[in-house]
């Protein structure tokens, strides 16, 4: 089964593209079009996004495991 791309809502996508364009302007002194920013974002989402997503899943897993362990510590002992 093909891997589903990470999708952003319209607001987040536009903000990400603008951030990429600002980065190129500030760090590379290069003005890029919205289209080019969109292509770079698509590349990042498809090629780099899964690593970031998986790291976030791992962080969430650790957090919830810790909370479940805390919850289990509240168990009452039978007499």
Gaussian input, Z-matrix of N, CA and C with variables (Angstrom, degrees):
# hf/3-21g

backbone

0 1
 N
 C     1     B1
 C     2     B2     1     A1
 N     3     B3     2     A2     1     D1
 C     4     B4     3     A3     2     D2
 C     5     B5     4     A4     3     D3
 N     6     B6     5     A5     4     D4
 C     7     B7     6     A6     5     D5
 C     8     B8     7     A7     6     D6
 N     9     B9     8     A8     7     D7
 C    10    B10     9     A9     8     D8
 C    11    B11    10    A10     9     D9
 N    12    B12    11    A11    10    D10
 C    13    B13    12    A12    11    D11
 C    14    B14    13    A13    12    D12
 N    15    B15    14    A14    13    D13
 C    16    B16    15    A15    14    D14
 C    17    B17    16    A16    15    D15
 N    18    B18    17    A17    16    D16
 C    19    B19    18    A18    17    D17
 C    20    B20    19    A19    18    D18
 N    21    B21    20    A20    19    D19
 C    22    B22    21    A21    20    D20
 C    23    B23    22    A22    21    D21
 N    24    B24    23    A23    22    D22
 C    25    B25    24    A24    23    D23
 C    26    B26    25    A25    24    D24
 N    27    B27    26    A26    25    D25
 C    28    B28    27    A27    26    D26
 C    29    B29    28    A28    27    D27
 N    30    B30    29    A29    28    D28
 C    31    B31    30    A30    29    D29
 C    32    B32    31    A31    30    D30
 N    33    B33    32    A32    31    D31
 C    34    B34    33    A33    32    D32
 C    35    B35    34    A34    33    D33
 N    36    B36    35    A35    34    D34
 C    37    B37    36    A36    35    D35
 C    38    B38    37    A37    36    D36
 N    39    B39    38    A38    37    D37
 C    40    B40    39    A39    38    D38
 C    41    B41    40    A40    39    D39
 N    42    B42    41    A41    40    D40
 C    43    B43    42    A42    41    D41
 C    44    B44    43    A43    42    D42
 N    45    B45    44    A44    43    D43
 C    46    B46    45    A45    44    D44
 C    47    B47    46    A46    45    D45
 N    48    B48    47    A47    46    D46
 C    49    B49    48    A48    47    D47
 C    50    B50    49    A49    48    D48
 N    51    B51    50    A50    49    D49
 C    52    B52    51    A51    50    D50
 C    53    B53    52    A52    51    D51
 N    54    B54    53    A53    52    D52
 C    55    B55    54    A54    53    D53
 C    56    B56    55    A55    54    D54
 N    57    B57    56    A56    55    D55
 C    58    B58    57    A57    56    D56
 C    59    B59    58    A58    57    D57
 N    60    B60    59    A59    58    D58
 C    61    B61    60    A60    59    D59
 C    62    B62    61    A61    60    D60
 N    63    B63    62    A62    61    D61
 C    64    B64    63    A63    62    D62
 C    65    B65    64    A64    63    D63
 N    66    B66    65    A65    64    D64
 C    67    B67    66    A66    65    D65
 C    68    B68    67    A67    66    D66
 N    69    B69    68    A68    67    D67
 C    70    B70    69    A69    68    D68
 C    71    B71    70    A70    69    D69
 N    72    B72    71    A71    70    D70
 C    73    B73    72    A72    71    D71
 C    74    B74    73    A73    72    D72
 N    75    B75    74    A74    73    D73
 C    76    B76    75    A75    74    D74
 C    77    B77    76    A76    75    D75
 N    78    B78    77    A77    76    D76
 C    79    B79    78    A78    77    D77
 C    80    B80    79    A79    78    D78
 N    81    B81    80    A80    79    D79
 C    82    B82    81    A81    80    D80
 C    83    B83    82    A82    81    D81
 N    84    B84    83    A83    82    D82
 C    85    B85    84    A84    83    D83
 C    86    B86    85    A85    84    D84
 N    87    B87    86    A86    85    D85
 C    88    B88    87    A87    86    D86
 C    89    B89    88    A88    87    D87
 N    90    B90    89    A89    88    D88
 C    91    B91    90    A90    89    D89
 C    92    B92    91    A91    90    D90
 N    93    B93    92    A92    91    D91
 C    94    B94    93    A93    92    D92
 C    95    B95    94    A94    93    D93
 N    96    B96    95    A95    94    D94
 C    97    B97    96    A96    95    D95
 C    98    B98    97    A97    96    D96
 N    99    B99    98    A98    97    D97
 C   100   B100    99    A99    98    D98
 C   101   B101   100   A100    99    D99
 N   102   B102   101   A101   100   D100
 C   103   B103   102   A102   101   D101
 C   104   B104   103   A103   102   D102
 N   105   B105   104   A104   103   D103
 C   106   B106   105   A105   104   D104
 C   107   B107   106   A106   105   D105
 N   108   B108   107   A107   106   D106
 C   109   B109   108   A108   107   D107
 C   110   B110   109   A109   108   D108
 N   111   B111   110   A110   109   D109
 C   112   B112   111   A111   110   D110
 C   113   B113   112   A112   111   D111
 N   114   B114   113   A113   112   D112
 C   115   B115   114   A114   113   D113
 C   116   B116   115   A115   114   D114
 N   117   B117   116   A116   115   D115
 C   118   B118   117   A117   116   D116
 C   119   B119   118   A118   117   D117
 N   120   B120   119   A119   118   D118
 C   121   B121   120   A120   119   D119
 C   122   B122   121   A121   120   D120
 N   123   B123   122   A122   121   D121
 C   124   B124   123   A123   122   D122
 C   125   B125   124   A124   123   D123
 N   126   B126   125   A125   124   D124
 C   127   B127   126   A126   125   D125
 C   128   B128   127   A127   126   D126
 N   129   B129   128   A128   127   D127
 C   130   B130   129   A129   128   D128
 C   131   B131   130   A130   129   D129
 N   132   B132   131   A131   130   D130
 C   133   B133   132   A132   131   D131
 C   134   B134   133   A133   132   D132
 N   135   B135   134   A134   133   D133
 C   136   B136   135   A135   134   D134
 C   137   B137   136   A136   135   D135
 N   138   B138   137   A137   136   D136
 C   139   B139   138   A138   137   D137
 C   140   B140   139   A139   138   D138
 N   141   B141   140   A140   139   D139
 C   142   B142   141   A141   140   D140
 C   143   B143   142   A142   141   D141
 N   144   B144   143   A143   142   D142
 C   145   B145   144   A144   143   D143
 C   146   B146   145   A145   144   D144
 N   147   B147   146   A146   145   D145
 C   148   B148   147   A147   146   D146
 C   149   B149   148   A148   147   D147
 N   150   B150   149   A149   148   D148
 C   151   B151   150   A150   149   D149
 C   152   B152   151   A151   150   D150
 N   153   B153   152   A152   151   D151
 C   154   B154   153   A153   152   D152
 C   155   B155   154   A154   153   D153
 N   156   B156   155   A155   154   D154
 C   157   B157   156   A156   155   D155
 C   158   B158   157   A157   156   D156
 N   159   B159   158   A158   157   D157
 C   160   B160   159   A159   158   D158
 C   161   B161   160   A160   159   D159
 N   162   B162   161   A161   160   D160
 C   163   B163   162   A162   161   D161
 C   164   B164   163   A163   162   D162
 N   165   B165   164   A164   163   D163
 C   166   B166   165   A165   164   D164
 C   167   B167   166   A166   165   D165
 N   168   B168   167   A167   166   D166
 C   169   B169   168   A168   167   D167
 C   170   B170   169   A169   168   D168
 N   171   B171   170   A170   169   D169
 C   172   B172   171   A171   170   D170
 C   173   B173   172   A172   171   D171
 N   174   B174   173   A173   172   D172
 C   175   B175   174   A174   173   D173
 C   176   B176   175   A175   174   D174
 N   177   B177   176   A176   175   D175
 C   178   B178   177   A177   176   D176
 C   179   B179   178   A178   177   D177
 N   180   B180   179   A179   178   D178
 C   181   B181   180   A180   179   D179
 C   182   B182   181   A181   180   D180
 N   183   B183   182   A182   181   D181
 C   184   B184   183   A183   182   D182
 C   185   B185   184   A184   183   D183
 N   186   B186   185   A185   184   D184
 C   187   B187   186   A186   185   D185
 C   188   B188   187   A187   186   D186
 N   189   B189   188   A188   187   D187
 C   190   B190   189   A189   188   D188
 C   191   B191   190   A190   189   D189
 N   192   B192   191   A191   190   D190
 C   193   B193   192   A192   191   D191
 C   194   B194   193   A193   192   D192
 N   195   B195   194   A194   193   D193
 C   196   B196   195   A195   194   D194
 C   197   B197   196   A196   195   D195
 N   198   B198   197   A197   196   D196
 C   199   B199   198   A198   197   D197
 C   200   B200   199   A199   198   D198
 N   201   B201   200   A200   199   D199
 C   202   B202   201   A201   200   D200
 C   203   B203   202   A202   201   D201
 N   204   B204   203   A203   202   D202
 C   205   B205   204   A204   203   D203
 C   206   B206   205   A205   204   D204
 N   207   B207   206   A206   205   D205
 C   208   B208   207   A207   206   D206
 C   209   B209   208   A208   207   D207
 N   210   B210   209   A209   208   D208
 C   211   B211   210   A210   209   D209
 C   212   B212   211   A211   210   D210
 N   213   B213   212   A212   211   D211
 C   214   B214   213   A213   212   D212
 C   215   B215   214   A214   213   D213
 N   216   B216   215   A215   214   D214
 C   217   B217   216   A216   215   D215
 C   218   B218   217   A217   216   D216
 N   219   B219   218   A218   217   D217
 C   220   B220   219   A219   218   D218
 C   221   B221   220   A220   219   D219
 N   222   B222   221   A221   220   D220
 C   223   B223   222   A222   221   D221
 C   224   B224   223   A223   222   D222
 N   225   B225   224   A224   223   D223
 C   226   B226   225   A225   224   D224
 C   227   B227   226   A226   225   D225
 N   228   B228   227   A227   226   D226
 C   229   B229   228   A228   227   D227
 C   230   B230   229   A229   228   D228
 N   231   B231   230   A230   229   D229
 C   232   B232   231   A231   230   D230
 C   233   B233   232   A232   231   D231
 N   234   B234   233   A233   232   D232
 C   235   B235   234   A234   233   D233
 C   236   B236   235   A235   234   D234

   B1=1.4471
   B2=1.5320
   B3=1.3548
   B4=1.4601
   B5=1.5232
   B6=1.3213
   B7=1.4550
   B8=1.5267
   B9=1.3211
   B10=1.4604
   B11=1.5237
   B12=1.3093
   B13=1.4537
   B14=1.5210
   B15=1.3104
   B16=1.4583
   B17=1.5193
   B18=1.3136
   B19=1.4645
   B20=1.5198
   B21=1.3089
   B22=1.4573
   B23=1.5171
   B24=1.3349
   B25=1.4594
   B26=1.5295
   B27=1.3109
   B28=1.4670
   B29=1.5274
   B30=1.3336
   B31=1.4670
   B32=1.5310
   B33=1.3331
   B34=1.4638
   B35=1.5249
   B36=1.3319
   B37=1.4619
   B38=1.5281
   B39=1.3240
   B40=1.4667
   B41=1.5338
   B42=1.3293
   B43=1.4672
   B44=1.5257
   B45=1.3307
   B46=1.4647
   B47=1.5251
   B48=1.3193
   B49=1.4669
   B50=1.5218
   B51=1.3268
   B52=1.4667
   B53=1.5276
   B54=1.3306
   B55=1.4640
   B56=1.5294
   B57=1.3108
   B58=1.4692
   B59=1.5277
   B60=1.3124
   B61=1.4711
   B62=1.5269
   B63=1.3513
   B64=1.4703
   B65=1.5278
   B66=1.3285
   B67=1.4639
   B68=1.5384
   B69=1.3063
   B70=1.4627
   B71=1.5257
   B72=1.3181
   B73=1.4647
   B74=1.5320
   B75=1.3223
   B76=1.4652
   B77=1.5298
   B78=1.3171
   B79=1.4633
   B80=1.5246
   B81=1.3075
   B82=1.4672
   B83=1.5290
   B84=1.3429
   B85=1.4618
   B86=1.5254
   B87=1.3346
   B88=1.4625
   B89=1.5260
   B90=1.3059
   B91=1.4611
   B92=1.5240
   B93=1.3168
   B94=1.4610
   B95=1.5233
   B96=1.2993
   B97=1.4637
   B98=1.5232
   B99=1.3217
   B100=1.4557
   B101=1.5319
   B102=1.3364
   B103=1.4635
   B104=1.5285
   B105=1.3312
   B106=1.4595
   B107=1.5257
   B108=1.3282
   B109=1.4642
   B110=1.5139
   B111=1.3197
   B112=1.4590
   B113=1.5264
   B114=1.3339
   B115=1.4696
   B116=1.5309
   B117=1.3293
   B118=1.4658
   B119=1.5275
   B120=1.3302
   B121=1.4633
   B122=1.5254
   B123=1.3306
   B124=1.4689
   B125=1.5290
   B126=1.3321
   B127=1.4675
   B128=1.5236
   B129=1.3266
   B130=1.4560
   B131=1.5314
   B132=1.3199
   B133=1.4590
   B134=1.5230
   B135=1.3256
   B136=1.4645
   B137=1.5231
   B138=1.3114
   B139=1.4595
   B140=1.5273
   B141=1.3162
   B142=1.4658
   B143=1.5290
   B144=1.3178
   B145=1.4568
   B146=1.5131
   B147=1.3482
   B148=1.4726
   B149=1.5280
   B150=1.3284
   B151=1.4620
   B152=1.5324
   B153=1.3223
   B154=1.4696
   B155=1.5250
   B156=1.3214
   B157=1.4590
   B158=1.5323
   B159=1.3263
   B160=1.4654
   B161=1.5248
   B162=1.3270
   B163=1.4627
   B164=1.5282
   B165=1.3271
   B166=1.4660
   B167=1.5230
   B168=1.3330
   B169=1.4636
   B170=1.5341
   B171=1.3108
   B172=1.4683
   B173=1.5192
   B174=1.3375
   B175=1.4676
   B176=1.5252
   B177=1.3337
   B178=1.4654
   B179=1.5252
   B180=1.3335
   B181=1.4603
   B182=1.5222
   B183=1.3211
   B184=1.4707
   B185=1.5220
   B186=1.3196
   B187=1.4606
   B188=1.5273
   B189=1.3341
   B190=1.4627
   B191=1.5306
   B192=1.3138
   B193=1.4637
   B194=1.5227
   B195=1.3121
   B196=1.4698
   B197=1.5323
   B198=1.3152
   B199=1.4649
   B200=1.5245
   B201=1.3374
   B202=1.4654
   B203=1.5253
   B204=1.3337
   B205=1.4609
   B206=1.5275
   B207=1.3482
   B208=1.4655
   B209=1.5242
   B210=1.3202
   B211=1.4580
   B212=1.5248
   B213=1.3115
   B214=1.4588
   B215=1.5253
   B216=1.3107
   B217=1.4647
   B218=1.5177
   B219=1.3208
   B220=1.4718
   B221=1.5221
   B222=1.3383
   B223=1.4619
   B224=1.5181
   B225=1.3084
   B226=1.4589
   B227=1.5266
   B228=1.2924
   B229=1.4607
   B230=1.5219
   B231=1.3114
   B232=1.4720
   B233=1.5236
   B234=1.3287
   B235=1.4687
   B236=1.4552
   A1=108.57
   A2=118.95
   A3=120.68
   A4=110.77
   A5=114.80
   A6=120.41
   A7=109.67
   A8=116.10
   A9=120.94
   A10=109.25
   A11=115.49
   A12=120.07
   A13=110.29
   A14=115.50
   A15=120.63
   A16=106.98
   A17=116.00
   A18=120.56
   A19=109.99
   A20=115.55
   A21=122.89
   A22=108.57
   A23=116.60
   A24=117.75
   A25=108.26
   A26=116.54
   A27=121.55
   A28=112.17
   A29=116.65
   A30=120.35
   A31=110.64
   A32=117.13
   A33=121.17
   A34=110.62
   A35=116.83
   A36=120.73
   A37=110.88
   A38=115.91
   A39=120.19
   A40=110.73
   A41=116.62
   A42=120.51
   A43=110.78
   A44=117.61
   A45=121.34
   A46=111.20
   A47=116.73
   A48=120.57
   A49=110.15
   A50=116.71
   A51=119.87
   A52=110.65
   A53=117.99
   A54=120.72
   A55=110.61
   A56=116.75
   A57=120.92
   A58=110.14
   A59=116.21
   A60=119.71
   A61=111.25
   A62=117.11
   A63=120.79
   A64=110.54
   A65=116.00
   A66=120.10
   A67=110.47
   A68=116.54
   A69=119.74
   A70=111.51
   A71=116.01
   A72=119.59
   A73=111.10
   A74=117.07
   A75=120.86
   A76=112.70
   A77=117.48
   A78=120.70
   A79=113.58
   A80=116.60
   A81=119.83
   A82=112.31
   A83=115.51
   A84=121.08
   A85=110.20
   A86=114.21
   A87=121.56
   A88=108.71
   A89=115.61
   A90=120.29
   A91=107.97
   A92=116.51
   A93=120.24
   A94=108.63
   A95=115.53
   A96=120.65
   A97=110.60
   A98=115.76
   A99=120.75
   A100=109.96
   A101=116.27
   A102=120.89
   A103=111.29
   A104=116.70
   A105=120.96
   A106=110.15
   A107=116.73
   A108=120.27
   A109=111.37
   A110=116.67
   A111=122.31
   A112=110.82
   A113=116.85
   A114=120.83
   A115=111.39
   A116=115.83
   A117=120.01
   A118=109.62
   A119=116.82
   A120=120.64
   A121=110.86
   A122=117.01
   A123=120.46
   A124=110.86
   A125=116.60
   A126=120.56
   A127=110.35
   A128=116.46
   A129=120.58
   A130=111.10
   A131=117.27
   A132=120.37
   A133=111.75
   A134=116.99
   A135=119.28
   A136=112.51
   A137=118.52
   A138=121.49
   A139=113.88
   A140=117.44
   A141=121.76
   A142=110.97
   A143=116.10
   A144=121.73
   A145=114.77
   A146=118.97
   A147=118.46
   A148=113.63
   A149=118.33
   A150=120.37
   A151=110.59
   A152=115.88
   A153=120.57
   A154=109.82
   A155=116.79
   A156=121.71
   A157=110.52
   A158=116.43
   A159=120.25
   A160=111.61
   A161=117.26
   A162=120.18
   A163=109.93
   A164=117.37
   A165=121.00
   A166=110.68
   A167=117.20
   A168=120.90
   A169=109.65
   A170=116.85
   A171=120.69
   A172=112.22
   A173=116.46
   A174=120.53
   A175=110.98
   A176=116.53
   A177=120.54
   A178=110.38
   A179=116.69
   A180=120.71
   A181=110.24
   A182=116.99
   A183=120.93
   A184=111.00
   A185=116.35
   A186=121.34
   A187=110.44
   A188=116.29
   A189=119.44
   A190=111.86
   A191=117.61
   A192=120.02
   A193=110.26
   A194=115.71
   A195=120.48
   A196=110.53
   A197=116.98
   A198=120.68
   A199=111.45
   A200=117.85
   A201=121.00
   A202=109.55
   A203=117.10
   A204=120.07
   A205=110.34
   A206=116.83
   A207=120.72
   A208=110.47
   A209=116.71
   A210=121.85
   A211=110.65
   A212=117.24
   A213=120.91
   A214=111.59
   A215=116.81
   A216=121.16
   A217=112.39
   A218=117.54
   A219=121.69
   A220=113.04
   A221=117.04
   A222=120.28
   A223=110.78
   A224=115.43
   A225=121.94
   A226=107.79
   A227=116.29
   A228=121.73
   A229=109.16
   A230=116.06
   A231=120.27
   A232=108.67
   A233=117.25
   A234=120.85
   A235=112.28
   D1=130.72
   D2=-179.98
   D3=-66.29
   D4=146.01
   D5=-179.61
   D6=-73.64
   D7=133.22
   D8=178.11
   D9=-75.85
   D10=133.60
   D11=178.27
   D12=-69.83
   D13=149.89
   D14=173.71
   D15=-71.29
   D16=128.55
   D17=-177.83
   D18=-111.21
   D19=144.80
   D20=175.88
   D21=-114.73
   D22=147.66
   D23=174.06
   D24=-70.53
   D25=168.86
   D26=-173.53
   D27=-57.65
   D28=-40.89
   D29=-178.89
   D30=-65.78
   D31=-47.91
   D32=-178.81
   D33=-64.61
   D34=-39.27
   D35=179.59
   D36=-62.67
   D37=-46.57
   D38=179.59
   D39=-62.43
   D40=-42.72
   D41=179.26
   D42=-63.77
   D43=-40.82
   D44=179.48
   D45=-65.09
   D46=-42.58
   D47=178.79
   D48=-62.33
   D49=-43.03
   D50=178.83
   D51=-64.83
   D52=-37.01
   D53=177.42
   D54=-64.01
   D55=-40.88
   D56=177.63
   D57=-63.33
   D58=-43.96
   D59=179.60
   D60=-63.43
   D61=-39.76
   D62=177.25
   D63=-64.67
   D64=-40.36
   D65=179.05
   D66=-60.00
   D67=-48.71
   D68=179.92
   D69=-61.63
   D70=-39.04
   D71=179.35
   D72=-66.53
   D73=-43.64
   D74=-176.02
   D75=-78.17
   D76=-43.36
   D77=-172.35
   D78=-91.14
   D79=-29.55
   D80=-175.30
   D81=-116.37
   D82=-2.56
   D83=-176.44
   D84=50.13
   D85=45.63
   D86=-176.82
   D87=-132.44
   D88=125.07
   D89=176.46
   D90=-87.42
   D91=125.55
   D92=177.17
   D93=-117.15
   D94=152.02
   D95=-179.12
   D96=-76.13
   D97=165.73
   D98=175.54
   D99=-60.95
   D100=-37.72
   D101=178.37
   D102=-61.36
   D103=-46.32
   D104=178.92
   D105=-63.80
   D106=-41.63
   D107=175.88
   D108=-59.89
   D109=-38.33
   D110=178.47
   D111=-64.93
   D112=-42.25
   D113=177.90
   D114=-63.11
   D115=-41.32
   D116=179.30
   D117=-65.67
   D118=-42.79
   D119=177.98
   D120=-60.57
   D121=-45.60
   D122=179.08
   D123=-59.40
   D124=-41.48
   D125=177.20
   D126=-61.68
   D127=-47.39
   D128=-178.52
   D129=-62.58
   D130=-41.65
   D131=-179.94
   D132=-65.58
   D133=-38.76
   D134=-176.83
   D135=-81.95
   D136=-35.77
   D137=-173.50
   D138=-98.25
   D139=-35.09
   D140=-175.28
   D141=-107.67
   D142=-31.47
   D143=-177.64
   D144=-51.94
   D145=-44.13
   D146=-179.50
   D147=-59.52
   D148=-34.49
   D149=177.43
   D150=-65.03
   D151=-43.38
   D152=179.48
   D153=-67.49
   D154=-43.00
   D155=178.79
   D156=-60.13
   D157=-46.54
   D158=-179.38
   D159=-64.68
   D160=-36.28
   D161=176.51
   D162=-64.59
   D163=-40.13
   D164=178.26
   D165=-65.58
   D166=-39.89
   D167=176.93
   D168=-62.32
   D169=-43.54
   D170=177.34
   D171=-60.70
   D172=-42.60
   D173=177.63
   D174=-63.21
   D175=-43.21
   D176=179.01
   D177=-64.27
   D178=-40.64
   D179=178.88
   D180=-60.98
   D181=-46.17
   D182=179.21
   D183=-61.04
   D184=-43.82
   D185=-179.62
   D186=-60.98
   D187=-50.40
   D188=-176.90
   D189=-69.57
   D190=-33.46
   D191=175.74
   D192=-62.01
   D193=-42.65
   D194=177.88
   D195=-62.01
   D196=-42.66
   D197=-179.73
   D198=-67.28
   D199=-38.71
   D200=177.12
   D201=-64.88
   D202=-41.27
   D203=177.39
   D204=-61.13
   D205=-40.48
   D206=175.84
   D207=-61.35
   D208=-42.90
   D209=-179.56
   D210=-64.06
   D211=-43.44
   D212=179.52
   D213=-63.61
   D214=-26.88
   D215=176.92
   D216=-67.93
   D217=-13.54
   D218=179.65
   D219=-92.35
   D220=-0.27
   D221=-179.61
   D222=-57.67
   D223=141.92
   D224=175.76
   D225=-87.51
   D226=140.86
   D227=177.72
   D228=-88.50
   D229=135.54
   D230=176.68
   D231=-74.57
   D232=150.27
   D233=-178.50
   D234=-75.04

